[in-house]
Amino acid sequence: MADPAVPDGSPPKRSATHGLRALIGARVKVFLREPAVIFWVFAFPALLALALGLAFRDQPPEPARVGVATDRVTTASDARVMAILEASDAISLEKKDRATLEERLRKGGIDILVDWNASNADLTPVFDYHFDAQRAEGRLARLVVDDVVQAGLGRRDVAELRERTDMPRGARYIDFLMPGLIAMNLMSSALWGVGYGMVQERSKKLMRRFATTPLSKTEFLGSYVISRLMFLAVEVAFLIGFGALVFDVTIQGNVALFFLVSLVGVLSFTGFAVLCAARTASVEVVSGFINALTLPMWLLSGTFFSYERFPEALHPLIQLLPLTALNDALRAITNDGAGLLGVAPQLAVLAGWGLLTFFIGVRLFRWK
């Protein structure tokens, strides 16, 4: 039966964007129907922030874990040293046999193993410290034990020392961590949500059907980009709210600029996703491509610790990584109150990567 709105019975004309709107709506529905996707986008970063935030929360420093062999006390001088160690609140003393303590030290159960002898002429103990110099806990425990013992044996301090341990907002580890977690989540959800989804459609022969429609490559790829951006505001707002509510992490700079940088970051990583999936027909292969991209950036880009720990000669190369740029920009806005000019170099890096990868991805894209 002919459409009454079309006298000649021909199919009703549709707008040029009708197919794109329908495809975007379908992708949004697919996203909402996947509980696993919801978990990785919203719950996982919140749980990760909670675990790391609690592990590095504001609290008094933990005492140094010190091991002393149970057969150590044989003289009055030994008893005096042992009493000094036991009386200190800065030390958590563990007394076991020497073999057990050596094993505990090797596995990180204690920070330092302390031994001493009083065989010299004036019976002053000579101390032996056994610790792993590559572990910060071991080096700190060595200083703590030395200070406690020297003071207990009568050392006189010639200088008065004062301590200030409070950290201003923006200088805590959780303030450093939250922007990095947001950036990491934006990268992962863009790469997996777009790249993996495209390859799944290709492997299930769905793309062949789209190839027979008037839908262009740009519209098809654009549907992934736009549907991903529709969740950006909710995703970022959720993580910001979680950080503020649980850890009192607040954005010192402009919130709109924070969302703008997040938007540019998502677009940049979506370009990488399109490039990874442009011709790949196997989900195993695209998984390898995505892991090859994400794992090095997780390690190098300063998500969990500053990339300044790496050799200085590598810093210019690390700063060119898109995740590094996104981390630095979000942290500058959150903790330093940076404005648009302050994050312009990072935005340029993100935009450059996004334009380059999306352009190459569109050129290489094949329906089959």
C-alpha positions in Angstrom: 0.0 0.0 0.0 1.4 3.4 -1.0 2.4 5.9 1.7 -0.4 8.5 1.8 2.2 11.2 2.2 3.8 10.2 -1.1 1.3 10.2 -4.0 3.4 8.2 -6.4 3.9 5.3 -4.0 7.7 5.8 -3.9 9.5 5.2 -0.5 9.5 8.3 1.7 12.7 10.4 1.5 14.9 10.4 4.5 17.4 13.0 5.7 21.1 12.5 5.0 21.7 12.0 8.7 18.9 9.5 9.4 21.2 6.5 9.1 23.8 8.1 11.3 21.3 8.9 14.0 19.9 5.4 13.9 23.4 3.9 14.2 24.3 6.1 17.1 21.1 5.1 18.9 21.9 1.4 18.3 25.4 1.8 19.7 24.1 3.5 22.8 21.6 0.7 23.4 24.3 -1.9 23.0 26.5 0.0 25.5 23.7 0.1 28.1 22.9 -3.6 27.6 26.4 -4.7 28.5 26.9 -4.9 32.3 30.6 -5.7 31.8 31.1 -2.4 29.9 29.3 -0.4 32.7 31.6 -2.1 35.2 34.8 -1.2 33.4 33.8 2.3 32.6 32.4 3.4 36.0 32.9 0.8 38.8 36.5 -0.3 38.0 38.2 3.1 38.1 36.2 4.0 41.3 37.3 0.7 43.0 40.9 1.3 41.9 40.8 4.8 43.3 39.3 3.6 46.5 42.0 0.8 46.9 44.9 3.1 46.1 43.5 6.0 48.0 43.1 3.9 51.2 46.6 2.4 50.7 48.1 5.9 50.5 45.7 7.8 52.7 46.7 10.5 55.1 47.9 8.8 58.3 50.9 8.8 60.6 54.0 7.1 59.2 54.1 3.4 59.8 56.9 2.2 62.2 59.9 0.6 60.6 59.7 -3.2 60.6 62.9 -4.3 62.3 64.1 -7.9 62.9 66.4 -8.9 65.7 67.5 -12.5 66.2 66.2 -14.2 69.4 69.8 -15.3 70.4 71.1 -11.7 70.2 70.9 -10.8 73.9 73.8 -12.4 75.8 75.3 -9.5 77.8 74.2 -6.4 79.7 75.2 -4.2 76.8 73.0 -6.4 74.5 70.1 -6.0 76.9 70.5 -2.3 76.9 70.4 -2.0 73.1 67.4 -4.3 72.9 65.5 -2.2 75.5 66.2 0.9 73.4 64.7 -0.7 70.3 61.7 -2.1 72.2 60.9 1.3 73.8 60.7 3.2 70.5 57.4 4.0 68.9 59.1 4.4 65.5 60.1 0.7 65.4 58.0 -2.4 65.1 60.3 -5.1 66.5 60.1 -8.7 65.4 62.2 -11.3 67.3 62.6 -14.6 65.6 65.5 -17.0 64.8 68.0 -15.7 62.3 67.1 -18.0 59.4 63.4 -17.0 59.6 64.3 -13.3 59.7 66.6 -13.7 56.7 63.7 -15.2 54.8 61.3 -12.5 56.0 63.8 -9.8 54.8 64.1 -11.5 51.4 60.3 -11.5 50.9 59.7 -8.0 52.2 58.2 -9.1 55.5 60.6 -6.9 57.4 62.5 -3.8 56.3 65.8 -4.3 58.0 67.7 -7.0 60.0 69.8 -5.5 62.9 72.8 -7.2 64.5 75.5 -5.8 66.8 78.5 -6.8 68.9 80.4 -5.3 71.8 83.8 -6.8 71.2 85.8 -3.6 70.9 87.8 -2.2 73.8 85.3 0.2 75.2 82.4 -2.2 74.9 80.5 0.3 72.6 78.2 -1.8 70.3 79.2 -2.0 66.6 76.0 -2.4 64.5 75.4 -4.3 61.3 72.4 -3.4 59.2 71.2 -5.8 56.6 68.6 -4.3 54.2 67.8 -4.0 50.5 69.1 -0.6 49.4 66.8 -0.7 46.3 63.7 -0.5 48.6 62.8 2.9 50.0 61.4 1.1 53.1 64.8 -0.5 53.8 66.7 2.8 53.5 64.2 4.6 55.7 64.3 1.8 58.3 68.1 2.1 58.4 67.8 5.8 59.2 65.1 5.2 61.8 67.1 2.5 63.6 70.3 4.5 63.6 68.5 7.6 65.0 66.8 5.6 67.8 70.0 3.7 68.8 72.3 6.7 68.7 69.9 8.8 70.8 69.4 5.9 73.2 73.1 5.4 73.7 73.6 9.0 74.7 74.1 11.0 71.5 73.6 14.8 72.0 71.9 16.7 69.2 73.4 20.1 68.6 70.6 21.4 66.4 66.9 21.8 67.2 64.7 20.2 64.5 61.1 20.9 63.7 58.7 18.9 61.5 55.8 19.9 59.4 53.9 16.9 57.9 50.6 18.4 56.8 50.2 18.5 53.0 48.1 21.2 51.2 45.2 20.2 48.9 46.7 19.3 45.5 49.9 17.9 46.9 48.6 14.6 48.3 49.1 11.3 46.4 45.4 10.9 45.9 45.3 14.4 44.2 48.0 13.1 41.9 46.3 9.8 41.4 42.7 10.8 40.5 43.4 12.7 37.3 45.6 9.9 36.2 42.9 7.3 36.8 40.4 9.4 34.8 42.8 9.7 31.9 43.6 6.0 32.0 39.9 5.2 32.0 39.2 7.5 29.1 42.0 5.9 27.1 40.9 2.4 27.8 37.2 2.9 27.2 37.9 4.7 23.9 40.3 2.0 22.6 38.2 -1.0 23.7 34.8 0.5 23.2 35.5 1.7 19.6 38.4 -0.5 18.4 37.2 -3.8 19.8 33.5 -3.1 18.8 34.4 -2.4 15.2 36.4 -5.6 14.9 33.5 -7.6 16.4 31.2 -6.2 13.8 33.6 -7.1 11.0 34.2 -10.6 12.4 30.4 -11.2 12.6 30.0 -10.0 8.9 27.8 -7.1 10.1 30.0 -4.6 8.3 29.2 -6.2 4.9 25.6 -5.2 5.5 26.5 -1.6 6.2 28.6 -1.5 3.1 25.4 -2.1 1.0 23.7 1.0 2.6 24.2 4.6 1.6 26.1 5.0 4.8 29.6 6.4 4.2 32.8 5.4 6.0 33.0 8.7 7.7 29.4 8.4 9.0 29.9 4.8 10.1 33.1 5.7 12.0 31.5 8.9 13.3 28.7 6.9 14.9 31.3 5.2 17.1 32.9 8.6 18.0 29.6 10.4 18.8 28.1 7.5 20.8 31.4 7.4 22.8 31.2 11.1 23.5 27.6 10.8 24.7 28.9 9.0 27.8 31.9 11.3 28.3 30.2 13.8 30.5 28.5 11.2 32.7 31.8 9.2 33.0 34.0 12.1 33.9 31.4 13.7 36.2 31.0 10.4 38.1 34.7 10.0 38.7 35.1 13.7 39.7 32.2 13.3 42.1 33.6 10.1 43.5 37.0 11.7 44.2 35.4 14.7 45.8 33.0 12.7 48.0 35.4 10.0 49.2 38.8 11.7 49.2 38.0 15.5 49.1 39.7 15.9 45.7 38.5 19.1 44.1 39.3 20.8 40.8 41.2 24.0 41.5 40.9 25.2 37.9 38.1 25.6 35.5 35.7 22.6 35.4 34.7 23.4 31.8 38.3 23.3 30.8 38.7 20.0 32.5 35.8 18.6 30.4 37.3 20.1 27.3 40.6 18.4 27.8 38.8 15.2 28.5 36.9 15.6 25.2 40.1 16.1 23.2 41.7 13.2 25.0 38.8 10.9 24.1 38.9 12.0 20.4 42.6 11.4 20.3 42.4 7.9 21.6 39.4 7.2 19.4 41.7 7.9 16.5 44.0 5.2 17.7 41.1 2.9 18.0 40.0 3.5 14.5 43.5 2.9 13.2 43.8 -0.3 15.2 40.5 -1.6 13.8 40.7 -0.2 10.2 41.4 -3.6 8.6 41.7 -6.0 11.5 39.2 -8.9 11.2 40.2 -10.8 14.4 39.4 -9.8 17.9 42.5 -11.5 19.1 44.7 -9.4 16.8 43.0 -6.1 17.8 43.3 -7.1 21.5 47.1 -7.4 20.9 47.2 -4.0 19.1 45.3 -2.3 22.0 47.4 -3.9 24.7 50.6 -3.0 22.8 49.4 0.6 23.0 48.1 0.8 26.5 50.6 -1.2 28.5 53.7 1.0 27.7 51.7 4.1 28.3 50.4 2.8 31.7 54.0 2.3 32.7 55.7 5.4 31.1 53.0 8.1 31.2 52.8 8.7 35.0 49.4 7.3 35.8 50.4 5.8 39.2 53.8 7.5 39.7 55.7 10.4 38.2 57.5 9.7 34.9 60.3 11.9 36.2 61.6 8.7 37.8 62.7 7.6 34.4 66.1 8.9 33.0 65.8 12.6 32.1 66.9 11.9 28.5 63.6 10.0 28.0 61.3 12.8 29.3 60.8 14.6 25.9 59.8 11.3 24.3 57.5 10.4 27.2 55.8 13.8 27.0 54.9 13.2 23.4 52.8 10.2 24.4 49.0 11.0 24.3 48.4 9.6 27.8 51.2 11.6 29.3 49.7 14.8 27.7 46.3 14.0 29.1 47.6 13.1 32.5 49.7 16.3 32.7 46.8 18.5 31.5 44.2 17.1 33.9 46.6 17.3 36.8 47.6 20.9 36.0 43.9 21.9 36.0 43.0 19.9 39.1 46.0 20.6 41.3 47.5 23.8 40.0 44.5 25.7 38.6 46.0 26.0 35.2 44.2 27.8 32.4 43.9 27.2 28.7 47.3 28.6 27.9 48.8 26.4 30.6 47.6 23.2 29.0 47.9 24.3 25.4 51.1 22.2 24.7 49.3 19.1 26.0 46.2 19.9 23.9 48.4 20.3 20.8 49.9 16.8 21.4 46.5 15.2 21.8 45.0 17.0 18.8 48.0 16.1 16.7 47.8 12.4 17.5 44.0 12.3 17.1 44.0 14.0 13.6 46.9 11.9 12.4 45.5 8.5 13.5 41.9 9.2 12.5 43.0 10.4 9.0 45.2 7.3 8.5 42.5 5.0 9.9 39.8 6.4 7.6 42.1 6.0 4.6 42.9 2.4 5.5 39.4 1.4 6.6 37.8 -1.5 4.8 34.3 -2.9 5.2 35.5 -6.5 4.9 
